[in-house]
Amino acid sequence: MNKTTIAAVSALLLLILLWLCGWWVSREPDLVIEDVQQGMQQEDGSRVVGYSTTTALIRVTETLLQKRGGYLANDVLPPFSLLDNMPAWEFGVLEMSRDLALALRKDLSRSQSQSAENAFLRIAQPQLNIDHRSWVLPSAESEYRKAIGQLYLYRNGLADPKQTDSQFYARADNLRDWLKNVEKRLGSYSQRLSASVGQERFNTDLAGDVAARQSTEAPDRRYVKTSWWQIDDEFYEARGATWALLHFLKAVEIDFAEVLQRRNAMVSLQQIIRELEAAQQPIHSPMILNGSGFGVLANHSLVMANYISRANAALIDLSELLQQG
């Protein structure tokens, strides 16, 4: 073979190798539900309240750093810098983790509005909010590891009867406050996924209040459609968010068991978990398809939006049950 042929074959082999590497690191990690459900028992045999929820946040965040290929969102060298599906998945996981960390800091670890916030969570929560694409001085990974370290200290304090400064209050109002934020997050994902086929939407921003005002005027109707280049990113971000939320709700099922049973709301939570589990079914297509709803090809975004919408509807019902109790 001449030099040109050798160079062409070498380039082809390199491209195949890079593609295989990108495919390998882009595979979604398995669920770590068993780690979340282990819990921690006190001397009297009862579970340590808040241990499972904190463990869920720890394990979900650790998975971002320890999955195959590690954390990819801030990589600057190919082939990892050319990938977008896994970084989008990571961002979805991170957004849900940030919401729970904030809820832990301002609500779940505090008995009332005038109580002091936990010292470990005061450090951990801002560290999770660093730009997820930051790669140096500091890198996102280093800040996330510091946050995980502080979460471990907080969890250790929950299990240590001598450390009364670390507390987790499993109350209906605390749970409902966090769930209301989750509702908004899921509602946004559902709307963004549904826009994959394009649709005309009425402006309902001020509905329900005749005295309501907004900063600038908006049209009564507008056409919304996700860019073809963004469809798979929207899908994987929503998939990552629901992956993380599934773990958090599994932990809630343990830590808030008495609250949920007292309001006969456990079955509502279990229905939400079932919808989120369905949203994590394996994808048997080599790419995210974007058929026209009732067309010949499937539309993976609409399928995901369906599961998220059903979970969100059940979530709204659960919030109402917690409020009425």
N, C-alpha and C positions, 0 to 999 in steps of 0.2 A: 504493500500500500504506500502511496505517496504521502507527503506531509499534509496535503490538504484533506485527504480522506481521514488520516489519523486525527487531525484537529477536529473534523466534523463529528467523528465517532466519539471522541473524548468529550466534546461539548454536549452531545446527545446524552451520553452516560451521566454527565454531571447534572444535566437538567432532570433526568429521571431520578437521580439520587436526591436532589433537592426537593423534588415533588414528593417522594416517599417520606422524606424527613418531615416536610410540612404536613403531610397526611397523618403521620404518626403522632405528632404533637398536637394536632387539632382534634383528636378524639376526646370526647367529654369523659371526665372521671366518673367512677361509680359513686353511688350514694354511700354515705357513711352513717346511716341511720342507727346501726347497732351501737356505735360509739356514743351517740347522743342519748340513747335509751338506757345505758348502763346505770347512770345516776350514782348517788353516794348516800349511804345510810348512816344515820346517827347511832349512838349507843343503844337507844331504845327501839331501834329497828325502823324508825320512820325515815323517809327520804329527806335529804337536805334541800330545802326549798331554794330554787334558783340555780341549783347545780347543773341540771340538764340544759337549761336555756343558755347559761354561760358556756357550757361545753359545746353546745351547738354552734355558737358564734366562734369559738376557738377553732373547732374542727373545720368549719366551712372556710374560715380565713386561712388556716394552714393548708387546705387543699389548693388554694390559689397558688401557693408557693411551692408545694411539693408534688403536684400532679406531673404527669409526663411532660417534659419540656420546660417545666417550671413556669414562672410568670412571664408572659409574652407581650403584654400590652406596651411595655416601654423598651422593647428591643429595637436596636437601631441598625442591626446588620442583617442582610439576607441570609437564609430565606425567611427568617422569623419576622423581619420587618415588613414583609410583603403579605403576611397573613392578616385576615381581618375577622374571620368567624370566631376564633378562640378569644382574641382580645375583646370582642363584643360580648361573648359569654362571660368573660372575667368581669367586665364592667357591670353587667347585670347582677352578678353575685355580689360585687362590691357595693352596689347601691343598696341592696337589701341589708347587707351587713352594716353599712353606715347607719341606716334607719334604726336597726335594733340597738346598735351601740349608743346612739343618741337617746333612745328610749330608756336604756339601762341607766345612763348617766342622769337624766333629768326626772325620771318617773319611777322606774322599777326599783331603784336602790335607795329611794328617798321616801320617808314616811309622810311628809307633808311639804307644802311649798316653802316653808321657812327653814326646813332642815338642811344641814350641810351636805354637799355632794361628796360622793366617795372619791378619795384621793387617787386611787388606781384608775378609775373610769375617767377622771378629769384629764388624765394623761393619755389614756388609750384612745378615747373618742376622736380628738383632733388628729392623732397620728393616722387614723384610717381615712382621713379626709384630704391627705396630700394628693396632688395631681397624679392620677393613675398612670400617666405616661412619663413621669419624672424618672430619669435613668441615672442621674448623678447629682451629688451634693444637695440634698440627699436623694438616694434612690427610693422608689416606692417600696421595693422589697424590704429595705432596712427599716423603714418606718412601720410597715405592717408587722414585721417581727417584733419591734419594740411594743407595739400595741398588743400583740399576742402575749408577750411577757407580762404586761400589766394585767391582762385578763386572767392569766393564770394566778397572779397574786390575789386578785379579787375573788376568784373561785376558791382559793385556799382559805381566804378569810371567811367565806361562807361556811366552810366545813369545820372551822376551828371555833369552838364555843368561847374561847378566850378573846377572840377578835370581834368585839361587838360593833366595830365601826363599819364592817362589811355586812350589809344586809340586802335581802331581796324580798320585796313585799308583793306577794301573790294576791292582789286584790282585783276585783272586777273593773274598777275605774282605771287602774293602771293598764290592764290588758286591753281595755276598750280604746284608750288613747293611742296605743301603738297600732291596733287594728285599723283605726281610722286613717292613719298614715299609709298603711298597707293598701287600703281600699283605693286611695288616690293613685298609688303607684300602679296597681293592677289596672285601674281604669285607663290610665295613660297608655299602658302597653296594649290594651285591647283596642283602643282607638288607632294607635299607630300601626298595629298589625292589620286592622280592617282596611286601612288606606292603601293596602298593596294593590287592590283592584281599582282604586279611584272611585270617589263618590261625592255627590253634592250634599253638603251638610247645612242645616239651618243653624243660625246663631242663637244659642240658648244661654249665653253667658250671663244675662241679667234676668233670666226667668225666675219667677217666684217672688219678686220684690219690685213693685212699681217705682219705688224711690231709689233703687240702686243706680249707680253711675260707674262709668269706667273712664280711664285716662284719655283714650282716643276713640273716635268712632270706628266701628267695624261694619262691614257689609252684612246684610241680612242672610245672605247665602254665600257659600264659598266652595270651590271645588278642591278636594284634597286627594292627593295621590303621592305615594312614596316613590322616590326615584328608583329606577331599576337597579342602580348601583348600591342602594341602601337596603333593599328588601331582605337579603340574607343577614345583614348586620342587625336589623330590627328583630328578626326572628331569633337569632342566637342571644341577643341581649335579654329578650323576654324569657328565653329558655333557661339562661343562667339565673335570672331573678327567681323564677319559679323553683328551680333546683335548690337554691338557698332557702327560700321560704318554706319549702317542704320540710327541711330539717328543723327550722325554727318552730313550726307548728307541731311537729312531733315532740319537741321538747316542751312546748306549752301544754300539750296533752298530759304530760307528767306533772309539771310544776303547778299547773292551775287545775288539777283534777278535781279538787274539792269545790272550787268556785264553779266550775262547769257543771258538775253533778248537781249542785245545789240549785242551779237555774235550769236544769234539764237541757243543757246546751252541748253536752259531749257529742251527741250524734251529729249536731250541726258542724262541729269542728272536724269530725271524722269524714263528713261529706266533702268538706273543703280539701282535706288531705287526699281523698280519692281522686278528685278532679286534678289536683297537682301531680299526682302519680301518673295519671293518664297523659298529662302534658310532657312527661319524661320518657314516653315510649321511644324505642329505637327508631331512627330514621333510616329507611331502607332505600332511599334515593341518593344517588351520588351528588345531587345538588338540590337546593331549595326551589321547588317548583312554584310557579306563580300563575296558575290557570285562572280563568275568568269566572270563578265561583261555581257556576253550573256548566262549565265547559268540559272539554274532553280531558284535559290535564288537571291534576290535583292542585290545590292551592294550600300549601303548608301553613302559610301565615293565617289564613282564615280558620284552619283547624286549630291552631294554637290559640287564636283569639276566642274561639268557642269555649275551649277549656278554661281559659282565664276569665272570661265573662261569667261562666257558670260558677267558678270559684269565688269571684267577686260578689255575685248575687248572694251566695251562701254566707259570705263574710259580712255583708250588710245585715242579713238576718241575725247572725251571731252577735253583732254589735248591739242590735236592738234588744236581744234577750239579756245581754249583760247589763243594759241600762234599765230594763224593766224589773230586774230581780230584786 
